[in-house]
């Protein structure tokens, strides 16, 4: 499912226009992104939690030459599914 298909599904489920569903989806994704930028987490009970994880610096290998390279530390967005979502999928 891509973004336009998700917007259509939201519009049909909530009985709203596609434009309003698109704005609502954009507002949700923007709000989650803003919270993650501020090192906050977003917990949606039953669905899951969006959070930021720290990845430490490490040494990797260049696949072409085999030479070691340093990979910098980074913050990465992560999603931890909730129990209801896990149960729905299984």
URLINJO-V15804 format. One record per residue. N is the residue number from 1. RES is the residue in one letter. PHI is phi in whole degrees, -180 to 180 (none if undefined). PSI is psi as a letter, one per 40 degrees, with the letter a starting at -180 (999 if undefined). D_CENTER is the distance of its C-alpha to the mean C-alpha in whole Angstrom. Layout:
# URLINJO-V15804
N_RES_PHI_PSI_D_CENTER / N_RES_PHI_PSI_D_CENTER
This chain:
# URLINJO-V15804
1_X_none_h_15 / 2_X_-101_a_14 / 3_X_-62_d_13 / 4_X_-67_d_17 / 5_X_-67_d_18 / 6_X_-66_d_15 / 7_X_-62_d_17 / 8_X_-62_d_20 / 9_X_-66_d_19 / 10_X_-65_d_18 / 11_X_-60_d_21 / 12_X_-69_d_23 / 13_X_-69_d_22 / 14_X_-93_e_22 / 15_X_55_f_26 / 16_X_-128_i_25 / 17_X_-72_i_25 / 18_X_-64_d_22 / 19_X_-64_d_22 / 20_X_-67_d_22 / 21_X_-65_d_19 / 22_X_-64_d_17 / 23_X_-65_d_18 / 24_X_-65_d_16 / 25_X_-63_d_13 / 26_X_-62_d_13 / 27_X_-65_d_14 / 28_X_-65_d_11 / 29_X_-66_d_8 / 30_X_-65_d_11 / 31_X_-67_d_12 / 32_X_-65_d_8 / 33_X_-61_d_8 / 34_X_-62_d_12 / 35_X_-64_d_12 / 36_X_-67_d_10 / 37_X_-61_d_12 / 38_X_-90_e_15 / 39_X_57_f_14 / 40_X_-99_i_13 / 41_X_-120_i_11 / 42_X_-117_h_10 / 43_X_-109_h_12 / 44_X_-111_h_12 / 45_X_-56_h_16 / 46_X_88_d_16 / 47_X_-98_d_12 / 48_X_158_a_10 / 49_X_-128_h_9 / 50_X_-95_h_6 / 51_X_-149_i_9 / 52_X_-108_h_10 / 53_X_-111_i_12 / 54_X_-94_h_15 / 55_X_-109_h_16 / 56_X_-74_i_20 / 57_X_-68_i_22 / 58_X_-154_i_24 / 59_X_-101_h_27 / 60_X_-117_a_26 / 61_X_-128_h_28 / 62_X_-71_h_28 / 63_X_-65_d_28 / 64_X_-81_d_31 / 65_X_-107_e_34 / 66_X_81_e_33 / 67_X_-73_i_33 / 68_X_-70_i_31 / 69_X_-133_i_28 / 70_X_-90_h_27 / 71_X_-106_h_23 / 72_X_-70_i_22 / 73_X_-65_i_20 / 74_X_-152_i_16 / 75_X_-100_h_13 / 76_X_-127_h_10 / 77_X_-72_i_6 / 78_X_-141_i_6 / 79_X_-131_h_6 / 80_X_-114_h_10 / 81_X_-67_i_11 / 82_X_-84_i_14 / 83_X_-61_d_17 / 84_X_-63_d_18 / 85_X_-68_d_15 / 86_X_-61_d_16 / 87_X_-66_d_20 / 88_X_-67_d_19 / 89_X_-77_d_18 / 90_X_-87_999_21
